[in-house]
Amino acid sequence: MTEPDVHVNVGSAESELAKERTFGGYGLDVERDIRCIDLNGIGERQVEIDDEIWAAATDIGFFQVIGHGIPQQQIDEAFGLAEAFFDLSADTKEQWPLRSGTNSGWEFRSQQRPSTGTLDQKESYQVTTSRMDRLDLWPSDDELAGFRATMEAFERANWVLAMRLLETFARKLGLVDDFFTQRHDPASPEYQSTLRLLHYLPMQAADLDDSIWRAGAHTDYDCLTLLHQRPGEHGLQLCPGADAAQRHDPDAPLGWTSVDPTPGTITCNIGDMLMRWSDDQLPSTLHRVRMPRADEYQGPRYSMAFFAQADRNAIIHGPSGRYAPITAAEYLQQRIAANFAG
């Protein structure tokens, strides 16, 4: 596939944000089938697994995988150090701030979704490996022993899995197997895939207000997201884009499906970059993290997300040319700027 000349088109990103603004409100609980795909024996079962992934992804844009090759011990170790990081004092964490345009570092309650107009009730720490040393964003071993080595290894394990899954989409789109791998290059200074550690704040009964969200309704703006959740810490919900788009009344409630955390399972979803790259064959699905209900666990919630975001200089342009080409840097920055205060 020859890379086209780039003509930056901001219209698509702006229209996506305008659409997001209509997705606030609690909505209705709806049961849907979130397919779980076993990746074991992928060499011998490649065609079968490709078909299963493509069917799930083109249906609702969300699916789960087991047999993914990331040991549970490694996931648990990363969760333990993420919790230890967020337990540090605010003064300490402020040494590693999220700087504008970098998608790297720590932020506290700075993300405001267009769907809600309120700040998400969470803090996060972004690891974008190409920028961490230059911006001096790693805690030292004296501050948090083993943190950097653990997160670098965990980031790479997620990258390997994400590339395996993106190979499926490349084949189904008629591209060479490593098309997306070439454009998510950890050795490149243009690399901008990100591991995001998330801490949703503990709630009190008085906080359980329909106008407040741990994370308001949104779509991801990457190619593919891999999400690790801890059992017992619920709240993630999805609403397929087709359901939202087909509403005749923009004030009609949306139907939301809970994606409960289970051990050994990684939840995957398509992002806006891949939707555009696939000429809309792969839907980027709305999701959110709701507040706990009065009868549910209200303590802190932790999750870890790997965002496979194409390298800054990659050109997003689908096989049929439905959308004008745009660089991944331009596309990602438009979305980030609209979602973070200040």
Helices and strands as residue ranges (DSSP letters): H 11-20, E 28-29, E 36-38, H 46-60, E 62-66, H 72-87, H 90-93, E 105-108, E 122-127, H 147-172, H 179-182, E 194-200, G 205-207, E 215-218, E 224-229, E 236-239, H 241-245, E 255-258, E 266-270, H 272-277, E 286-289, E 301-308, E 315-316, E 326-327, H 328-339
